[in-house]
Amino acid sequence: MLPFRPIVFLLLLVMIAPMTAEAKTKKKPWLTVEVTGVDEGLSRNIYAHLGSLPENDAQRRAFLFTVQDNVNAALESMGYYHGALEQELQRHDKGPWVLDLKINPGPAVHLLWVDIQVDGKFRNSPAFEQWLAKVKLRPGDVLNQGSYEEVKSQLLALALSKGYFNARYVTSRITVNRDVNTATITLHLNSGPRYRFGEVKFEGTDLQPDMLQQLIPFKPYSAYSTQKVGNLNRELLDTGYFSNIKVIPQIEQASHTQVPISVQLTPKPANTIDLGIGVEIGNTSENKPEPKASVTWRTPKINSYGHSQETTIEWSRDSLAQDSYRFQSTYTIPLTHPLDDRLQIKLGLLKDRYGVVQVYDPDAREFDTTGQLESTKGFVEVLRQQRLKGNWLLGYSIQGLQESYKQSGQEYDPRYVLFGAGIQKTKRGDNTLDPKSGYRSTYSIQYADPSLGSEIRLTKMQASYLWVDTFFSKHRLVARLDLGINLVPDEDLARVPPSLRYFAGGDNSIRGYGYQELGPTIDTETPEGTLREVIGGRYLAVGSLEYQYYLTPSWRLAAFVDAGNAFDKNEFKPVVAVGPGIHWISPVGPIKLDVGFGLNKTATLDRSWRIHLTMGSVL
């Protein structure tokens, strides 16, 4: 904190110095202008046509000489051809001259008809028909030359984006009849032939040519489209192999209406290492800030077949000095498609914490929190993910798992072979980092059986749904639902490891409570006294509804309610939390600061509040 005041002082000096210099060098104006008699839109247009105010006597004379012409041009550009101007100039020996412009715009010119025609194949294009239906120039509207120029530019730009590179206007004019105050607009475009995609050449990479060809989202010699060029750029970006991508249509080298495409690629560094240090800020009856640290090593491209790897090591310590760590390494192999069909081999070793562990203090007649349910898990998994039609993502896997934990004073070390399958679909209303609308639905199932190498028979099923929509441009709703069920005999429940059980609480569950600290409890008598543990449940039902209001495009306020819990048979005790939030839509994605207030007291927790700081898009 020591450098803070000097830094602020220097910043003030930096900010004040230019302002002081500007104040010293700013000259007094030579002329001021006041426009009256017209509405705000016409007034702004008149000031724009008048241009910058003069800065010397010669400029002032020139400015005054052109006032009449500039005002007439401003009025006519917005459909007023019978305007009357009265000028009153006040000259002063000292101080600026004052020019009052009293304007009577007169009657407006209205459009009698609008004639937009296209010759060539573009005339039958669905894109042209859709654009034409949305054109805002209509008979009866007041003539606005700016709107005319905008429509003219839009039509030509649309034709070019669809590959009609020879498109030219045969006729483009506005005809005004001042006597009856009407105007007509004529736009006749000759589109010419539609160009097609030619050969696509990749430069700057040693990836296998067949692999790159699979990323091209259009067929050879198909009709040209700027959107498809953008899709190719996005496909290449999504691979994660490149730091810079340039997809350049070489129109000047087109032959027989075929446009060659040059793709210039810059690979990412062979290896990158990301370091992260942070603190989780929260407040329950026992919690204090918890330090966290992480290291991530990435190799975006190991060989010409596009193999890649990512290895992460994380460490954290809670307020009771309990450590957690996670090591996970993922090796990815593209199969039939670099993005739509991938095989992943995962190795991991995790020490994690779940729920709450308490011991009864007979003197204080209350339970004291002593820690959490600790679990150490090692696993190896082989997972294949494929993108199906309709943008569904299918995954199926086999995972070997061994997990050690202590519950109710007894040690457990079960082994599992889990066979899993899942399907997910995400739809976004736009491609921004903060989509205005969209949804994501996810469904998964895992199965374990003693005859297939597992400790017990277990069927784990999960479903989640996220929905986002924006109303009236500034009002956004986010709804979330998470459901889960474990089918397992009652006598085998304790041998279901914590990582396969259900817990609630945390940033993406029930805010206001800590990560995975909610769920059913069990009391056990031990030599040290009564032991109470949150052990997780076989069922999960958590929902959330959040309202967001945009103060500006970059800042919004939020209010949310989260509810639900993890539970066992006939023991559903929902927990509710509410709270406000403020979100900054940063250049790298939304950064959200939410404060959750728990409304329920549980068997192990009093009503709590917690600060949640998260980053990233909901979709």
Residue pairs with C-beta under 8 A, 6 or more apart in sequence:
27 55
28 95
28 96
29 53
29 96
30 53
30 54
30 55
30 56
30 57
30 59
30 60
30 96
30 97
31 53
31 54
31 60
31 63
31 64
31 96
31 97
31 98
31 99
32 53
32 96
32 97
32 98
32 99
33 47
33 50
33 53
33 99
33 101
34 98
34 99
34 100
34 101
35 43
35 46
35 47
35 101
35 103
36 100
36 101
36 102
36 103
37 102
37 103
37 104
37 105
38 46
38 103
38 105
41 78
42 74
42 75
42 78
42 80
42 103
42 105
45 74
45 77
45 78
46 70
46 71
46 74
46 75
46 101
46 103
48 74
49 70
49 71
49 73
49 74
49 77
50 63
50 67
50 70
50 71
50 74
51 63
51 70
53 63
54 60
54 62
54 63
60 97
64 89
64 99
67 85
67 87
67 99
67 101
68 85
68 87
71 83
71 85
71 101
71 103
72 83
72 85
75 81
75 83
75 103
75 105
76 83
76 145
77 144
77 145
77 146
78 142
78 143
78 144
78 145
78 146
79 108
79 109
79 110
79 142
79 143
79 144
79 145
79 183
80 105
80 106
80 107
80 108
80 109
81 106
81 109
81 176
81 178
81 181
82 105
82 106
82 107
82 178
82 181
83 103
83 104
83 105
83 106
84 103
84 104
84 106
85 101
85 102
85 103
86 101
86 102
86 103
87 99
87 100
87 101
87 102
88 99
88 100
88 102
89 97
89 98
89 99
89 100
90 97
90 98
90 99
90 100
91 97
92 98
107 181
108 142
108 143
108 181
109 142
109 143
109 176
109 178
109 181
109 182
109 183
110 140
110 141
110 142
110 143
110 181
110 182
110 183
111 137
111 138
111 139
111 140
111 141
111 142
111 143
111 182
111 183
111 184
111 185
112 139
112 177
112 182
112 183
112 184
113 139
113 184
113 185
114 135
114 137
114 138
114 139
114 184
114 185
115 184
115 185
115 186
115 187
115 188
116 132
116 135
116 151
116 155
116 185
116 187
117 123
117 187
117 188
117 189
118 128
118 155
118 159
118 188
118 189
118 190
118 191
119 170
119 188
119 189
119 190
119 191
120 164
120 167
120 190
120 191
120 192
120 193
121 164
121 191
121 193
121 194
122 128
122 159
122 162
122 164
122 167
122 189
122 191
122 194
123 191
125 162
127 158
127 162
128 158
128 159
131 154
131 155
131 158
135 151
136 147
136 151
137 147
137 148
137 151
137 185
143 174
143 176
143 183
145 174
148 174
148 185
151 187
152 169
152 172
152 187
155 187
155 189
156 167
156 169
156 189
159 167
159 189
159 191
160 167
160 226
161 225
161 226
161 227
162 194
162 223
162 224
162 225
162 226
163 194
163 195
163 196
163 223
163 224
163 225
163 259
164 191
164 192
164 193
164 194
164 195
165 192
165 195
165 251
165 254
165 259
166 191
166 192
166 193
167 189
167 190
167 191
167 192
168 189
168 190
168 192
169 187
169 188
169 189
169 190
170 188
170 189
170 190
171 186
171 187
171 188
172 186
172 187
172 188
173 185
173 186
174 183
174 184
174 185
175 183
175 184
175 186
176 182
176 183
177 183
193 257
194 223
194 224
194 257
195 224
195 251
195 254
195 257
195 258
195 259
196 221
196 222
196 223
196 224
196 257
196 258
196 259
197 218
197 220
197 221
197 222
197 223
197 224
197 228
197 258
197 259
197 261
198 221
198 254
198 255
198 258
198 259
198 260
198 261
199 260
199 261
200 213
200 216
200 232
200 260
200 261
200 263
201 260
201 261
201 262
201 263
202 209
202 212
202 263
202 265
203 262
203 263
203 264
203 265
204 264
204 265
204 266
204 267
205 212
205 241
205 242
205 265
205 267
206 304
207 241
207 301
207 304
207 305
207 306
208 304
208 305
208 306
211 305
211 306
211 334
211 338
214 336
214 337
214 338
215 232
215 235
215 236
215 239
215 338
215 339
216 232
216 235
217 228
217 231
217 232
217 235
218 225
218 228
218 231
218 232
221 258
222 228
224 249
224 259
229 247
229 249
229 261
230 247
232 247
232 261
232 263
233 245
233 247
234 431
235 339
236 242
236 245
236 247
236 263
236 265
237 245
238 339
239 306
239 338
239 339
240 268
240 300
240 308
241 265
241 267
241 268
241 300
241 301
241 306
241 308
242 265
242 266
242 267
242 268
243 266
243 267
243 268
243 269
244 264
244 265
244 266
245 263
245 264
245 265
245 266
246 262
246 263
246 264
246 265
247 261
247 262
247 263
248 261
248 262
248 263
248 264
249 259
249 260
249 261
250 259
250 260
250 261
250 262
251 259
253 259
253 260
254 260
267 300
267 301
268 300
268 301
269 300
270 299
270 300
270 301
271 297
271 298
271 299
272 297
272 298
272 300
273 295
273 296
273 297
273 298
274 294
274 295
274 296
274 298
275 293
275 294
275 295
276 292
276 293
276 294
276 295
276 296
277 291
277 292
277 293
277 294
278 291
278 292
278 293
279 289
279 290
279 291
279 292
280 289
280 290
280 292
280 316
281 289
281 611
281 613
282 289
282 290
282 514
282 610
282 611
283 608
283 609
283 610
283 611
284 513
284 514
284 605
284 606
284 608
284 610
285 369
285 605
285 606
285 608
286 319
286 320
286 369
287 318
287 319
287 514
287 610
288 319
289 319
290 316
290 317
290 318
290 319
291 316
291 317
292 314
292 315
292 316
293 314
293 315
293 316
294 312
294 313
294 314
294 315
295 312
295 313
295 314
296 310
296 311
296 312
296 313
297 310
297 311
297 312
298 308
298 309
298 310
298 311
299 308
299 309
299 310
300 308
301 307
301 308
302 308
302 309
305 333
305 334
306 333
306 334
306 338
307 331
307 332
307 333
307 334
308 331
308 332
309 329
309 330
309 331
309 332
310 329
310 330
310 332
311 327
311 328
311 329
311 330
312 326
312 327
312 328
312 329
313 325
313 326
313 327
314 324
314 325
314 326
315 323
315 324
315 325
316 323
316 324
316 325
317 323
317 324
318 324
318 353
318 372
320 369
320 370
320 371
320 372
322 353
322 371
322 372
322 374
323 351
324 351
324 352
324 353
325 349
325 350
325 351
326 348
326 349
326 350
326 351
326 352
327 348
327 349
327 350
328 346
328 347
328 348
328 349
328 350
329 346
329 347
329 348
330 344
330 345
330 346
331 344
331 345
331 346
332 342
332 343
332 344
333 342
333 343
333 344
333 345
334 341
334 342
334 343
335 341
335 342
335 343
335 384
337 387
339 387
340 386
340 387
341 384
341 385
341 386
341 387
342 384
342 385
343 382
343 383
343 384
344 381
344 382
344 383
344 384
344 385
345 380
345 381
345 382
345 383
346 379
346 380
346 381
346 382
346 383
347 379
347 380
348 377
348 378
348 379
348 380
348 381
349 376
349 377
349 378
350 375
350 376
350 377
350 378
350 499
351 374
351 375
351 376
351 377
352 374
352 375
352 377
352 498
352 499
353 371
353 372
353 373
353 374
353 375
353 516
354 372
354 373
354 374
354 375
354 498
354 501
354 503
354 516
354 517
354 534
354 535
354 536
355 372
355 373
355 498
355 503
355 516
355 517
355 518
355 519
355 533
355 534
355 535
355 536
355 604
356 369
356 372
356 517
356 533
356 534
356 604
356 605
357 369
357 370
357 371
357 372
357 373
357 531
357 532
357 533
357 534
358 367
358 368
358 369
358 370
358 531
358 532
358 533
358 604
359 367
359 368
359 370
359 528
359 529
359 530
359 531
359 532
360 366
360 367
360 368
360 529
360 530
360 531
360 532
361 367
361 368
361 529
362 529
367 530
367 532
367 604
369 604
372 517
373 405
373 406
373 407
373 498
373 533
373 534
373 535
373 536
374 405
374 406
375 403
375 404
375 405
375 497
375 498
375 499
376 403
376 404
376 405
377 401
377 402
377 403
377 404
377 497
377 499
378 401
378 402
378 403
379 399
379 400
379 401
379 402
380 399
380 400
381 397
381 398
381 399
381 400
382 397
382 398
382 399
383 395
383 396
383 397
384 395
384 396
384 397
385 393
385 394
385 395
386 393
386 394
386 395
387 393
387 394
388 394
390 425
391 425
391 426
391 427
392 423
392 424
392 425
393 423
393 424
393 425
393 426
394 421
394 422
394 423
395 420
395 421
395 422
395 423
395 424
396 420
396 421
396 422
397 418
397 419
397 420
397 421
398 417
398 418
398 419
398 420
399 416
399 417
399 418
399 420
399 446
400 415
400 416
400 417
400 418
400 453
401 415
401 416
401 417
401 418
401 497
401 499
402 413
402 414
402 415
402 416
403 412
403 413
403 414
403 416
403 497
403 498
403 499
404 411
404 412
404 413
405 411
405 412
405 497
405 498
406 412
407 494
407 533
407 535
408 494
408 522
408 524
408 531
408 533
409 524
409 526
409 531
410 494
412 494
412 495
412 497
414 455
414 456
414 495
414 496
414 497
415 453
415 454
415 455
416 448
416 453
416 454
416 455
416 458
416 497
416 500
417 448
417 452
417 453
417 454
418 446
418 447
418 448
418 454
419 446
419 447
419 448
419 452
420 444
420 445
420 446
420 447
421 444
421 445
422 442
422 443
422 444
422 445
423 442
423 443
423 444
424 440
424 441
424 442
424 443
425 440
425 441
426 438
426 439
426 440
426 619
427 438
427 439
427 440
428 435
428 437
428 438
428 619
429 435
429 436
429 437
429 438
429 468
430 436
430 437
433 585
433 588
433 589
433 590
433 617
434 585
434 589
434 590
434 617
435 468
435 617
435 618
435 619
436 468
436 469
436 470
436 476
437 468
437 469
437 470
438 468
438 619
439 465
439 466
439 467
439 468
439 619
440 464
440 465
440 466
440 619
441 463
441 464
441 465
441 466
442 462
442 463
442 464
442 465
443 462
443 463
444 461
444 462
444 463
445 459
445 460
445 461
445 462
446 458
446 459
446 460
446 461
446 500
447 458
447 459
447 460
448 454
448 455
448 456
448 457
448 458
448 459
449 457
450 456
450 457
455 495
456 488
456 489
456 492
456 495
456 496
457 488
457 489
457 492
458 486
458 487
458 488
458 492
458 496
458 500
459 486
459 487
459 488
460 484
460 485
460 486
460 487
460 500
461 484
461 485
461 486
461 487
462 482
462 483
462 484
462 485
462 540
463 482
463 483
463 484
464 480
464 481
464 482
464 483
465 479
465 480
465 481
466 478
466 479
466 480
466 481
466 618
466 619
467 477
467 478
467 479
467 480
468 476
468 477
468 478
468 479
468 618
468 619
469 476
469 477
470 476
470 477
471 477
473 550
474 549
474 550
475 547
475 548
475 549
475 550
476 547
476 548
476 549
476 550
476 556
477 545
477 546
477 547
477 548
478 544
478 545
478 546
478 548
478 618
479 543
479 544
479 545
479 546
480 508
480 542
480 543
480 544
480 545
481 542
481 543
481 544
482 509
482 540
482 541
482 542
482 543
482 564
483 540
483 541
484 502
484 539
484 540
485 538
485 539
485 540
486 496
486 500
486 501
486 502
486 538
486 539
488 496
488 538
493 538
496 538
498 535
498 536
501 519
501 535
501 536
501 537
501 538
501 566
502 519
502 536
502 537
502 538
502 539
502 540
502 566
503 516
503 517
503 518
503 519
503 534
503 536
503 537
503 566
504 510
504 513
504 516
504 518
504 519
504 540
504 542
504 564
504 565
504 566
504 575
505 513
505 514
505 515
505 516
505 517
505 518
506 513
506 514
506 515
506 516
507 515
507 612
507 614
509 515
509 516
509 518
509 542
509 562
509 564
510 518
510 542
510 544
510 562
510 563
510 564
510 565
510 575
510 577
510 596
510 598
511 560
511 562
511 577
511 579
511 594
511 596
511 610
511 612
512 562
512 577
512 578
512 579
512 596
512 597
512 598
512 608
512 609
512 610
513 575
513 577
513 596
513 598
513 605
513 608
513 610
514 608
514 610
517 534
517 604
517 605
518 534
518 565
518 566
518 575
518 602
518 605
519 534
519 535
519 536
519 537
519 565
519 566
519 567
520 534
520 535
520 536
520 537
520 566
520 567
520 568
520 571
521 532
521 533
521 534
521 535
521 603
521 604
522 532
522 533
522 535
523 530
523 531
523 532
524 530
524 531
524 532
524 533
525 531
532 603
532 604
534 603
534 604
536 566
537 565
537 566
537 567
537 568
537 571
538 568
538 569
539 566
539 567
539 568
539 569
539 572
540 564
540 565
540 566
540 567
541 564
541 565
541 567
541 572
541 574
542 562
542 563
542 564
542 565
543 562
543 563
543 564
544 560
544 561
544 562
544 563
545 560
545 561
546 558
546 559
546 560
546 561
546 581
547 558
547 559
547 560
548 556
548 557
548 558
548 583
549 556
549 557
549 558
550 556
551 557
553 585
554 584
554 585
554 586
555 582
555 583
555 584
555 585
556 582
556 583
556 585
557 580
557 581
557 582
557 583
558 580
558 581
558 582
558 583
558 592
558 594
559 578
559 579
559 580
559 581
560 578
560 579
560 580
560 581
560 594
560 596
561 576
561 577
561 578
562 576
562 577
562 578
562 596
563 574
563 575
563 576
563 577
564 574
564 575
565 572
565 573
565 574
565 575
567 573
573 602
574 600
575 598
575 599
575 600
575 602
576 598
576 599
576 600
577 596
577 597
577 598
577 599
578 596
578 597
578 599
579 594
579 595
579 596
579 597
579 609
580 594
580 595
581 592
581 593
581 594
581 595
582 592
582 593
583 590
583 591
583 592
583 593
584 590
584 591
588 615
589 615
589 616
589 617
590 615
590 616
590 617
591 613
591 614
591 615
592 612
592 613
592 614
592 615
593 611
593 612
593 613
594 611
594 612
594 613
594 614
595 609
595 610
595 611
595 612
596 609
596 610
596 612
597 607
597 608
597 609
598 605
598 607
598 608
598 609
598 610
599 607
600 607
601 607
